[in-house]
Amino acid sequence: MASPRDAEILRELQDQIEVSLRSFDHPVVVENEVELLDLTATEWRCVIEFGKLMFHAWNPGRSIARRVEEIAYRDRGRLGLFVRKPGGRETTTLEFRELDRTPERTGRLEGRRRFRQALAAMLKQEFRGWQLEHLSARSDREHSFSAWYTRGLARQGRSGWAFLGLSAEEAPAAGDAVLAFGLIWLDWLRSQAERITIPGLKLFLPRAAVKLTAQRVACLNDRAVQIQVCEWQPGQGHSLPVDVRDVGNVETHLAPHGQGEALVERHRELLRGLLGEYFERVQIVPEASGVALSLRVLGLEVARVEGQLAPRLYFGLEGSYRQLDRDNQDEFRAFLGRVLDLRRAQGPDPQHEFYRLQAERWLESLLVADITKLDPALSPDCVYPQVPAFAAGDRGVLDILGATRQGRLAVVELKLSEEISLPMQALDYWLRVRRLNEDRRFSSYGYFPGLELSQEPPLLYLVAPAFRFHSTTGRLLRFFHPSVEVVQIGLSDRWRQGVKILFRRDKRGAG
């Protein structure tokens, strides 16, 4: 039975959801980008049952029930909830939004229809004599198929190739995720094929998505899957195959580390005077630029220091900063004290923004403080959070960069919600760190002083609450090359009260 405090939290959450839903003019329920129900033509209720908050919705043709865990986001006319199906172990996001009847949505659907027709026409030329099957662009949340892509199977006798096409009109996120969704499609086809051999996957991509995808393909195991990346867009009579070996290695560089540390030392006494008794409870994090410091409470930025010789301090939350001056120092101290009171493991109001905001940064701060909680083999002496790594003009930020006590590099990627692309995004950072280490660049950027780094490929840690890994994560990892050694770590949902590991899975790609 829920404690009185837990019951109070559930009632507050219930009230917030009901108030939000009643503020919509025409709300619809969306899960994994699939519209489930129109709430204006549906009965619904949000009710506490046996110590759990449940959302129920039903009409003559369909019904859903979800256990609500917490509010994921609430902005721009949308409400997102972290939920689970009854008896389910995995958490998904249930979103409520206004019904989209805009011309933009109609145009998007028409554009996808035209793209699907053009791709099918081109494939009939490239696969002469082959049969195109399962051709579709419909979203299917049960199998993690997205409407971003046109997918299908080209079959001839007992042999076939999976294929996936992406239009240049789709959002950039579709290009970032295309390899993950392609492998999910291939894996599903293989699971359904009884007498058909499907050696691999052909991807038909706009130019903007080619380079990143090819870099990732170069890290897959060609014994587990054959991938052909092709550049194509409607209007071209045929596709252009891409040699992934030509784009597999990209010049990479890091933001120097020493400049930020020097700025911390320059302003340490100034900050000690401003923060007073709060000094030891605030993390001072130098930014990559080397000209600014971020002051954080368990990952939440509460103030910034900008400038070297004539520093200026701004305080507040992002979007509402105020410059500190003689007239508002008491206000600054009161604000900081309020944040410290609310943002703690046993905080009195878990729904307050000071508690909820920047949750991943909170977890990151706990691990940076003691990385051995994640793995005793990791060295506590060289841990770098939020490291910018640049490749071919693209900026990526590593959650945590570290090394084992024996000098083997470690890339740590954190996620608190389910994300299909987690393995592929983490692979990008692994690629950059491997390249930097191969070129022996870390010491010149000021990282790992005094530590002799091993030339072994980096370890890749994927860290999330145990039931927040997407169901496809393990399937995607099976396609990785054996040189990519992944450590998948599932944490307790109560990580704020202390980092506790529920499972650890060491994986290598298929051999």
C-alpha positions as CSV (number, residue, x, y, z in Angstrom):
1,M,0.0,0.0,0.0
2,A,1.3,3.5,-0.9
3,S,2.4,5.7,2.0
4,P,0.5,8.9,2.7
5,R,3.3,10.8,1.1
6,D,3.3,8.6,-2.0
7,A,-0.5,8.9,-2.2
8,E,-0.2,12.7,-2.0
9,I,2.3,12.7,-4.9
10,L,0.0,10.6,-7.0
11,R,-3.0,12.9,-6.3
12,E,-0.9,15.9,-7.3
13,L,0.1,14.2,-10.5
14,Q,-3.4,13.2,-11.2
15,D,-4.6,16.8,-10.8
16,Q,-1.9,18.1,-13.1
17,I,-2.8,15.7,-15.9
18,E,-6.5,16.3,-15.7
19,V,-6.1,20.1,-15.7
20,S,-3.7,19.8,-18.7
21,L,-6.0,17.6,-20.7
22,R,-9.0,19.8,-20.1
23,S,-7.0,22.8,-21.5
24,F,-6.9,21.1,-25.0
25,D,-9.5,22.0,-27.5
26,H,-9.2,18.8,-29.5
27,P,-6.8,16.4,-27.8
28,V,-5.5,13.1,-29.4
29,V,-3.4,10.4,-27.8
30,V,-0.1,9.5,-29.5
31,E,2.4,6.8,-28.7
32,N,5.6,6.3,-30.6
33,E,4.3,8.7,-33.3
34,V,1.1,6.6,-33.8
35,E,-2.2,8.3,-33.1
36,L,-4.2,6.0,-30.9
37,L,-7.4,7.8,-29.9
38,D,-9.3,11.0,-30.4
39,L,-10.2,12.0,-26.8
40,T,-13.1,14.2,-28.0
41,A,-14.9,11.0,-29.2
42,T,-13.6,8.8,-26.4
43,E,-14.4,8.2,-22.7
44,W,-11.3,8.6,-20.5
45,R,-10.3,8.9,-16.9
46,C,-7.2,9.2,-14.8
47,V,-7.6,7.3,-11.5
48,I,-5.5,6.0,-8.6
49,E,-5.9,2.2,-8.3
50,F,-4.1,0.1,-5.8
51,G,-1.4,2.7,-5.2
52,K,-0.9,3.3,-8.9
53,L,-2.0,6.1,-11.2
54,M,-3.8,4.7,-14.2
55,F,-4.9,6.4,-17.4
56,H,-7.8,4.6,-19.2
57,A,-9.4,5.6,-22.5
58,W,-12.0,3.7,-24.5
59,N,-14.5,3.9,-27.3
60,P,-16.6,1.2,-29.2
61,G,-13.6,0.3,-31.3
62,R,-10.6,0.5,-29.0
63,S,-9.4,0.9,-25.4
64,I,-6.0,1.5,-23.8
65,A,-4.8,1.4,-20.2
66,R,-1.4,2.8,-19.1
67,R,0.2,3.1,-15.7
68,V,1.5,6.7,-15.3
69,E,4.9,7.1,-13.7
70,E,5.6,10.8,-14.2
71,I,5.2,13.8,-16.5
72,A,7.9,13.7,-19.1
73,Y,7.4,17.2,-20.6
74,R,4.7,19.8,-20.9
75,D,5.3,22.6,-23.5
76,R,4.1,24.0,-26.7
77,G,0.6,22.5,-26.4
78,R,1.8,19.0,-25.7
79,L,1.8,16.8,-22.6
80,G,4.1,13.8,-22.4
81,L,3.8,11.1,-19.8
82,F,6.2,8.3,-18.9
83,V,3.9,5.2,-18.8
84,R,3.9,1.4,-18.8
85,K,1.4,-1.0,-20.2
86,P,-0.3,-3.1,-17.4
87,G,2.3,-5.7,-16.4
88,G,4.8,-4.3,-18.8
89,R,8.5,-3.8,-17.9
90,E,9.3,-1.2,-20.5
91,T,8.5,2.5,-20.2
92,T,7.2,4.4,-23.2
93,T,6.1,8.0,-23.7
94,L,2.4,8.7,-24.1
95,E,1.7,12.1,-25.6
96,F,-1.4,14.3,-25.7
97,R,-1.5,16.9,-28.4
98,E,-4.0,19.0,-30.4
99,L,-5.4,17.3,-33.5
100,D,-3.2,18.3,-36.4
101,R,-5.4,19.3,-39.3
102,T,-3.0,21.8,-40.7
103,P,-2.0,22.0,-44.4
104,E,1.5,21.2,-43.3
105,R,0.5,17.7,-42.1
106,T,-1.6,17.1,-45.3
107,G,1.4,18.1,-47.4
108,R,3.7,15.9,-45.4
109,L,1.5,12.9,-46.0
110,E,1.2,13.6,-49.7
111,G,5.0,14.1,-50.0
112,R,5.5,10.6,-48.4
113,R,3.1,9.1,-50.8
114,R,4.9,10.5,-53.8
115,F,8.3,9.4,-52.4
116,R,7.0,5.9,-51.9
117,Q,5.8,5.7,-55.5
118,A,9.1,7.1,-56.9
119,L,11.2,4.7,-54.8
120,A,9.1,1.7,-56.0
121,A,9.5,2.8,-59.6
122,M,13.3,3.1,-59.2
123,L,13.6,-0.3,-57.4
124,K,11.7,-2.1,-60.2
125,Q,14.5,-0.9,-62.5
126,E,17.3,-1.9,-60.2
127,F,15.8,-5.2,-59.2
128,R,14.5,-6.3,-62.6
129,G,12.9,-9.7,-62.3
130,W,12.7,-9.4,-58.5
131,Q,9.4,-9.2,-56.5
132,L,8.8,-6.2,-54.2
133,E,7.0,-7.2,-51.0
134,H,6.0,-5.6,-47.7
135,L,6.2,-2.1,-49.4
136,S,5.0,0.3,-46.7
137,A,5.6,3.6,-44.9
138,R,3.0,3.1,-42.2
139,S,4.0,3.5,-38.6
140,D,3.9,0.3,-36.5
141,R,4.7,1.0,-32.8
142,E,4.5,-2.7,-31.9
143,H,7.5,-3.5,-34.1
144,S,9.2,-0.1,-34.0
145,F,8.6,0.8,-37.6
146,S,8.5,4.5,-38.4
147,A,6.5,6.5,-40.9
148,W,9.6,8.4,-41.7
149,Y,10.8,5.6,-44.0
150,T,9.5,3.6,-46.9
151,R,10.5,0.0,-46.3
152,G,10.2,-3.4,-48.1
153,L,11.7,-6.6,-49.3
154,A,13.1,-7.3,-52.8
155,R,12.9,-11.1,-53.3
156,Q,14.0,-13.4,-56.0
157,G,13.4,-17.1,-55.4
158,R,14.9,-18.0,-51.9
159,S,17.0,-14.9,-51.7
160,G,16.0,-11.4,-50.7
161,W,17.3,-7.9,-49.7
162,A,15.6,-5.7,-47.1
163,F,15.5,-2.0,-48.2
164,L,14.7,1.3,-46.6
165,G,14.3,4.7,-48.3
166,L,14.4,8.1,-46.8
167,S,13.1,11.3,-48.3
168,A,15.2,14.6,-48.1
169,E,12.0,16.3,-46.9
170,E,11.9,14.4,-43.6
171,A,13.3,15.9,-40.4
172,P,17.1,15.7,-39.7
173,A,16.3,13.3,-36.9
174,A,15.1,10.8,-39.5
175,G,18.5,10.8,-41.1
176,D,20.2,10.3,-37.7
177,A,18.1,7.3,-37.0
178,V,17.9,5.6,-40.4
179,L,20.5,2.9,-39.8
180,A,18.9,1.9,-36.5
181,F,15.4,1.6,-38.1
182,G,16.8,-0.2,-41.1
183,L,18.5,-2.9,-38.9
184,I,15.2,-3.2,-36.9
185,W,13.4,-3.8,-40.2
186,L,16.0,-6.3,-41.4
187,D,15.9,-8.2,-38.1
188,W,12.1,-8.4,-38.3
189,L,12.1,-9.7,-41.9
190,R,14.7,-12.4,-40.9
191,S,12.5,-13.5,-38.0
192,Q,9.5,-13.9,-40.4
193,A,11.4,-15.6,-43.3
194,E,11.2,-19.4,-43.2
195,R,12.7,-20.3,-46.5
196,I,14.3,-17.0,-47.6
197,T,17.9,-15.9,-47.0
198,I,18.2,-12.2,-46.4
199,P,21.9,-11.3,-46.3
200,G,21.5,-7.6,-45.8
201,L,20.0,-4.2,-46.2
202,K,20.0,-1.6,-48.9
203,L,19.6,2.0,-47.8
204,F,18.5,4.7,-50.3
205,L,19.3,8.1,-48.7
206,P,19.5,11.8,-49.5
207,R,23.0,13.2,-49.6
208,A,22.7,14.8,-46.2
209,A,22.2,11.4,-44.5
210,V,24.9,9.5,-46.3
211,K,28.1,10.4,-44.5
212,L,27.0,9.7,-40.9
213,T,25.3,6.5,-41.9
214,A,28.3,5.2,-43.8
215,Q,30.6,6.0,-40.8
216,R,28.3,3.9,-38.6
217,V,28.1,1.1,-41.2
218,A,31.9,0.8,-41.2
219,C,31.6,-0.3,-37.5
220,L,29.1,-3.1,-38.1
221,N,30.1,-6.7,-38.6
222,D,29.8,-7.8,-42.2
223,R,29.5,-11.4,-41.1
224,A,26.3,-10.5,-39.3
225,V,24.9,-8.1,-42.0
226,Q,25.7,-6.7,-45.4
227,I,24.8,-3.1,-45.8
228,Q,24.8,-1.2,-49.0
229,V,24.4,2.6,-48.7
230,C,23.1,4.4,-51.8
231,E,22.6,8.0,-52.5
232,W,19.3,8.6,-54.2
233,Q,16.4,11.1,-54.5
234,P,13.3,11.2,-56.6
235,G,14.0,12.2,-60.2
236,Q,17.2,10.1,-60.4
237,G,16.8,7.1,-62.6
238,H,19.2,5.0,-60.5
239,S,20.9,5.1,-57.2
240,L,24.7,5.8,-56.6
241,P,26.4,3.2,-54.3
242,V,28.7,4.7,-51.6
243,D,32.0,3.1,-50.6
244,V,31.8,3.2,-46.8
245,R,35.6,2.8,-46.6
246,D,36.0,6.2,-48.1
247,V,34.1,7.9,-45.4
248,G,34.8,5.6,-42.4
249,N,37.6,7.7,-41.0
250,V,36.8,11.4,-40.3
251,E,39.2,14.0,-39.0
252,T,38.3,14.6,-35.3
253,H,39.3,17.0,-32.6
254,L,38.4,17.9,-29.1
255,A,37.9,21.1,-27.1
256,P,41.1,21.7,-25.1
257,H,40.7,20.8,-21.4
258,G,43.4,23.0,-19.7
259,Q,41.8,26.4,-20.5
260,G,38.8,25.6,-18.4
261,E,40.7,24.4,-15.4
262,A,42.8,27.6,-15.5
263,L,39.6,29.7,-15.4
264,V,38.4,27.7,-12.4
265,E,41.6,28.5,-10.5
266,R,41.4,32.2,-11.6
267,H,37.9,32.7,-10.2
268,R,38.0,30.2,-7.2
269,E,38.3,32.8,-4.5
270,L,35.8,35.1,-6.1
271,L,33.2,32.3,-6.1
272,R,34.1,31.2,-2.6
273,G,33.2,34.7,-1.4
274,L,30.0,34.9,-3.4
275,L,28.7,31.4,-2.5
276,G,29.8,31.4,1.1
277,E,28.6,28.4,3.0
278,Y,27.1,27.0,-0.2
279,F,30.5,26.8,-1.9
280,E,31.2,23.1,-1.3
281,R,27.7,22.1,-2.5
282,V,27.9,23.7,-5.9
283,Q,29.8,22.1,-8.8
284,I,32.0,24.5,-10.8
285,V,32.1,23.1,-14.4
286,P,34.3,24.9,-17.0
287,E,32.8,25.2,-20.5
288,A,34.7,24.0,-23.5
289,S,35.2,27.6,-24.7
290,G,37.5,28.3,-21.8
291,V,35.9,31.7,-21.1
292,A,32.9,30.7,-19.0
293,L,32.0,28.6,-16.0
294,S,28.8,26.8,-15.2
295,L,27.7,26.6,-11.6
296,R,25.5,23.6,-11.0
297,V,23.6,21.9,-8.2
298,L,23.4,18.2,-9.0
299,G,23.7,18.9,-12.7
300,L,21.2,21.9,-12.8
301,E,22.9,25.1,-13.9
302,V,21.9,27.9,-11.4
303,A,24.5,30.5,-12.4
304,R,27.2,31.3,-14.9
305,V,30.5,33.2,-14.8
306,E,31.6,34.8,-18.1
307,G,34.8,36.6,-18.9
308,Q,38.4,36.2,-17.6
309,L,39.7,39.6,-16.5
310,A,36.4,41.3,-15.7
311,P,34.0,38.4,-14.8
312,R,30.3,38.8,-14.8
313,L,28.0,36.4,-12.9
314,Y,24.4,35.6,-14.0
315,F,22.0,33.6,-11.9
316,G,18.6,31.9,-12.4
317,L,17.5,29.0,-14.7
318,E,18.1,28.9,-18.4
319,G,16.0,31.5,-20.2
320,S,15.6,33.7,-17.1
321,Y,19.1,34.8,-16.2
322,R,19.8,38.0,-14.3
323,Q,23.2,39.6,-13.8
324,L,24.4,39.7,-10.2
325,D,25.0,43.1,-8.8
326,R,25.1,44.8,-5.4
327,D,21.4,45.1,-5.2
328,N,20.4,41.5,-5.7
329,Q,23.0,39.5,-3.9
330,D,20.5,38.5,-1.2
331,E,18.1,37.4,-3.9
332,F,20.8,35.3,-5.4
333,R,21.6,33.6,-2.1
334,A,17.9,33.0,-1.4
335,F,17.5,31.4,-4.9
336,L,20.5,29.2,-4.4
337,G,19.4,28.1,-1.0
338,R,15.9,27.2,-2.4
339,V,17.5,25.1,-5.1
340,L,19.7,23.3,-2.7
341,D,16.7,22.5,-0.4
342,L,14.5,21.1,-3.2
343,R,17.1,19.4,-5.4
344,R,18.2,16.5,-3.2
345,A,17.5,12.8,-3.0
346,Q,14.8,13.2,-0.4
347,G,13.5,16.6,-1.7
348,P,10.2,17.7,-0.3
349,D,8.6,18.3,-3.7
350,P,9.5,15.9,-6.5
351,Q,7.2,17.7,-8.9
352,H,9.0,21.1,-8.5
353,E,11.0,22.2,-11.5
354,F,14.2,22.5,-9.3
355,Y,13.9,18.8,-8.7
356,R,12.7,17.6,-12.2
357,L,14.9,19.6,-14.6
358,Q,18.1,18.3,-16.1
359,A,17.6,14.8,-14.7
360,E,20.3,13.2,-16.9
361,R,22.8,15.9,-15.7
362,W,21.9,14.9,-12.2
363,L,22.7,11.3,-12.8
364,E,25.9,12.4,-14.6
365,S,27.0,14.5,-11.6
366,L,26.6,11.4,-9.3
367,L,28.7,9.3,-11.6
368,V,31.4,12.0,-12.2
369,A,31.7,12.3,-8.4
370,D,32.4,8.5,-8.2
371,I,32.7,6.7,-11.5
372,T,33.6,3.5,-9.7
373,K,30.0,3.1,-8.7
374,L,29.5,2.3,-12.4
375,D,32.5,0.0,-12.7
376,P,35.3,-0.5,-10.1
377,A,37.7,-0.9,-13.0
378,L,37.2,2.7,-14.0
379,S,39.7,5.2,-12.7
380,P,38.3,8.0,-10.4
381,D,41.2,10.3,-11.2
382,C,40.4,11.1,-14.9
383,V,36.7,11.7,-15.5
384,Y,35.5,14.3,-17.9
385,P,31.8,15.3,-18.3
386,Q,30.2,16.9,-21.3
387,V,33.2,16.7,-23.6
388,P,32.7,18.3,-27.0
389,A,34.2,16.2,-29.8
390,F,34.1,17.6,-33.4
391,A,34.1,15.5,-36.6
392,A,33.9,17.0,-40.1
393,G,32.3,20.1,-38.7
394,D,29.7,18.2,-36.6
395,R,29.7,18.8,-32.9
396,G,28.9,16.0,-30.5
397,V,29.1,16.0,-26.7
398,L,30.2,12.9,-24.8
399,D,28.3,12.5,-21.6
400,I,31.3,11.2,-19.8
401,L,34.8,10.4,-21.0
402,G,37.0,8.3,-18.8
403,A,39.5,5.4,-18.7
404,T,40.2,2.2,-16.8
405,R,42.9,2.0,-14.2
406,Q,45.0,0.2,-16.9
407,G,44.5,3.1,-19.3
408,R,41.8,1.8,-21.6
409,L,39.5,4.6,-22.7
410,A,35.8,4.5,-21.8
411,V,32.9,6.3,-23.4
412,V,29.8,6.6,-21.2
413,E,26.4,7.4,-22.7
414,L,23.5,8.1,-20.3
415,K,19.8,8.0,-21.1
416,L,16.8,8.2,-18.7
417,S,14.1,7.5,-21.3
418,E,13.7,4.9,-24.0
419,E,15.5,5.9,-27.3
420,I,15.8,3.6,-30.3
421,S,18.9,5.4,-31.6
422,L,20.9,5.2,-28.3
423,P,23.3,2.5,-29.6
424,M,24.0,4.3,-32.9
425,Q,24.5,7.7,-31.2
426,A,26.8,6.2,-28.7
427,L,28.7,4.5,-31.6
428,D,29.4,8.0,-33.0
429,Y,31.2,9.0,-29.9
430,W,33.1,5.7,-29.7
431,L,34.3,6.3,-33.3
432,R,35.6,9.8,-32.4
433,V,37.4,8.7,-29.3
434,R,38.9,5.8,-31.1
435,R,40.2,8.0,-33.9
436,L,41.7,10.5,-31.4
437,N,43.4,7.8,-29.5
438,E,44.8,6.2,-32.7
439,D,46.3,9.6,-33.5
440,R,47.5,10.0,-29.9
441,R,45.8,13.3,-29.5
442,F,44.5,13.3,-26.0
443,S,47.6,14.5,-24.2
444,S,47.9,17.4,-26.6
445,Y,44.4,18.5,-25.7
446,G,45.2,18.3,-21.9
447,Y,43.3,15.0,-21.1
448,F,44.5,12.1,-18.9
449,P,47.8,13.7,-17.6
450,G,50.2,11.2,-16.4
451,L,48.2,8.2,-17.6
452,E,49.6,6.1,-20.4
453,L,46.6,5.3,-22.6
454,S,46.2,1.8,-24.1
455,Q,45.7,1.5,-27.9
456,E,42.9,-1.0,-27.3
457,P,39.6,0.2,-28.8
458,P,37.5,2.1,-26.2
459,L,35.0,0.5,-24.0
460,L,31.4,1.8,-24.6
461,Y,29.1,2.0,-21.6
462,L,25.3,2.4,-22.2
463,V,23.7,3.4,-18.9
464,A,20.0,3.8,-18.2
465,P,17.4,2.8,-15.6
466,A,16.9,-0.9,-16.0
467,F,13.5,-0.7,-17.6
468,R,14.2,2.4,-19.8
469,F,16.3,0.6,-22.4
470,H,14.3,0.3,-25.6
471,S,13.3,-3.2,-26.5
472,T,15.4,-3.0,-29.7
473,T,18.7,-2.1,-28.0
474,G,20.0,-5.7,-27.6
475,R,19.0,-6.5,-31.2
476,L,21.0,-3.5,-32.6
477,L,24.0,-4.4,-30.5
478,R,24.2,-7.8,-32.1
479,F,25.1,-6.1,-35.4
480,F,28.2,-4.3,-34.0
481,H,31.7,-5.4,-34.9
482,P,33.5,-7.5,-32.2
483,S,35.9,-4.6,-31.7
484,V,33.1,-2.5,-30.2
485,E,32.9,-3.8,-26.7
486,V,29.7,-2.6,-25.0
487,V,28.9,-2.7,-21.3
488,Q,25.1,-2.2,-20.9
489,I,24.3,-1.2,-17.3
490,G,20.8,-1.0,-15.9
491,L,20.2,1.1,-12.8
492,S,17.6,1.2,-10.2
493,D,14.8,3.8,-10.9
494,R,15.7,5.3,-7.5
495,W,19.1,6.4,-8.7
496,R,18.7,9.8,-7.0
497,Q,18.8,8.0,-3.7
498,G,22.0,6.3,-4.7
499,V,23.4,4.6,-7.8
500,K,22.5,1.0,-7.6
501,I,23.2,-1.4,-10.5
502,L,20.5,-4.0,-11.2
503,F,22.2,-5.7,-14.1
504,R,25.4,-5.5,-16.2
505,R,25.7,-7.1,-19.6
506,D,29.0,-7.2,-21.4
507,K,28.5,-7.6,-25.1
508,R,30.6,-7.8,-28.2
509,G,29.2,-7.7,-31.7
510,A,28.5,-11.0,-33.5
511,G,31.6,-12.9,-34.3
